[in-house]
């Protein structure tokens, strides 16, 4: 992983085999990021994406084990119980242009990824909402 800080933005290059979520956690720890917007693109060799079932209040996982283009990664950094909380969504495309996506649990880089972590001033916490089963923004 290579990083470079430019004003309020941290540019991140991930290399083959690195895992996106763990790498972003490390960036947040290394740079003291507690509130941010995340976006990026690249390619993955494997990923696990999730869809939240509101009736069952649980995530359903889909494992994808092949080379896919990461056409979009977006999300944010907030805090829950004093810890960094990453909320990431990803869209991946195969060689036929079919898209797969959802909440990102993990993804391993297949070639490279270019990510931007844009710091935001202020603080956003998360609290568990029992009605939805989700961790929601709270101020």
C-alpha positions, 0 to 999 in steps of 0.5 A: 500500500502506498499513501499520500496526504494532500490537504484533506485527501489521502490518496491510497494505492493498493496492490495485488493481494491487499484487502480493501477493508483492512487497508482502509482501517489501517489508513484511518489509524495511521492518519487519525481519520475519524470522519471521511468520505471514501471513493475509488476504483480498480480490480479485485480477484475475490470479494464478499458483498452483502445485502441487508434483509430488513425483515430478518435484520441480517446480512446475506452474503455473496462470495465472488471468486474471480477477476472483476473490475471495481467500477465503483467503491463508495462509503464513509468513515464514522465512529461507533463506541469510540472505534472507526466504523467503515460503511462501504458499498461496491459495484463490480463488473465481469467480462460481460459487463454484468454488475454485482454489488452491495455492502462490502465485507471484504475484497482482495485486489486483483491488479491495483486499486486507487482510493481517496479518503476525503477527511470531513470536519466534525464528528459522526457517531453511530448507534444501533437502531433496534427497529431496523437492526442497523447502525445509524448516523447519530449526532 
